[in-house]
Amino acid sequence: MRTLLLTTLMLGSALAAPALSSAAQADDSGSYYGGFELGLTQALDNDISHSGSGLSLTDEKRLGVLGGVYFGKAMGKWRLEGEYAIRKNWLKQLQVTNAGGLNLDTGENRAGGDTRSTAIMANAWYELAGNERTKLFAGMGLGLANLRVESERSGPQALLNGSQWQLAGQAMLQVVHEIPGGIELGAGVRHFRTLSSDFTSPVGTVSLPFKANEVFARLTWHFGADAPAKKAEPAPVAAPAPAPAVVQEAPKPAPAPEPVKQAPVALPGPFMVFFDWDKSTITPEAQNIIEAAAKAFKEGKAVHIQATGHADRSGPEAYNMKLGMHRAEAVKAALVALGVEADSISVESKGETDLLVPTADGVREPQNRRTAIVISR
């Protein structure tokens, strides 16, 4: 079972590697989801004892199976869900220290029977890291479980039997990857346990908990009108053409002709540089716009450039303020690389406070993910 847990964790780390490079923003805020899970469960050994008879032994179980269904709601980095799961493990052998008067040999005894757990859990997941497609979640769950022991025995000697509802808890780690169609594939590990329950034995009542380490796979469908729809990225805004020169005619009655006066040519702009969601990387289209701004700055004999970064409302306000500054600084670095002096460039961020297209909180809007370049003399 340790090998299975290590293999799953290595698989989860490989899937999450590209996601861990940046903090995740909410991409499924307000959506509902549901699905089913399958996996393997290794019930941990139980020490069974009875002080009155002196009975003392340990039961060892084989690798078992689990299956379940779940339904929940995603709210930003949080997911809240209800889960119904069934686990079943078969008894492998008994290690007997004291038979307590039962028909058991000291040492190893072959055994039969099984242990089944039916659990109803309320789970809370939190997104630790990820990007638009791949996420790493940690989760905790509380609920009730019915622990049923079916004819635990060694040869003809019956040992335990019965069932009881008990409080249960679990701790989980899961990597999920989104594929087209609102579907997610998940893989994870979990530790599940209950409080001790009382069972009937030939020597009297025996109390024991149920504890298991598990690996599982999930198939999830997202649905619900609150999930933000993806929109096409806007085409880059072309730099406007310079305004034509205004020529004033010399006064006719003047004895000497006056030189023709030409008004200063208006500087082009503002130039709009757009970014991908949750990114401050300069795209090829954005580079073309920045080159046009650098050219206009040089040819127009301008003395200052103001680069103002913006973000949409799909993430936390503080995060978006930082993201806007990253975008403004990325544009400044590109302008400096094109020969514009760094001292001529000022940067600032307005985060999600100055939207080009007004939206509700949590909605992605491509035209709000931008840096505005304003040139002045």
TAMOSUL-V363818 format. One line per field, one symbol per residue. psi: psi as a letter, one per 40 degrees, with the letter a starting at -180 (. if undefined). burial: I if it has 9 or more other ideal C-beta (glycine too) atoms within 8 Angstrom, else O. A space follows every 10 residues. Layout:
psi: ???
burial: ???
//
This chain:
psi: dddddddddd dddddeddde eiiiihefhe iiiiaiiiai hhhiihhhih ddeehhihhh iihaiiiiii hahhgbeihh iihhihihii hdihhhdhef eigiihahhi iiiihhhhih ihihihhdii addhihiiii iiaihhhhhh fhihbehici iaiiiiiiii hihhhihhii efiihihiii hhiiiiihih ideahhhiih hihiiiiihh hiiheehhih iiiiiihihi iiiiihhhii hdehdhhiih hhihhhiiii hhhiiihfif hhiddddddd ddddddddde fieihhhhii iafeaidddd dddddddddd dddddddeeh hdeehiiihe beeghdhhii hehhhdeegi hhhhhi.
burial: OOOIIOIIIO IIIOIIOOIO OOOIIIIIII IIIIIIIOII IIIOOIOIOI OOIIIIIIII IOOIIIIIII OIIIOOOIII IIIIIIIIII IOIIIIOIII OIOIOOOOIO IIIIIIIIII IIIIIIIOII IOOIIIIIII IOIIIIIIII OIIIOOIIII IIOIOIIIII IIIIIIIIOO OOIIIIIIII IIIIOOIIIO IOIOOIOIII IIIIIIIIII IIIIOOIIOO OOOOOIOOIO OIOOOOOOOI OOOOOOOOOO OOOOOOIIIO IIIIIOIIOO OIIOIIIIII IIIIOIIIOI OIOIIIIIII IIIIIOOOII IIIIIIIIII IIOIIIOIOI OOOIIOIIII IIOOIOOOIO OIIIIIIIII IIIIIIO
//
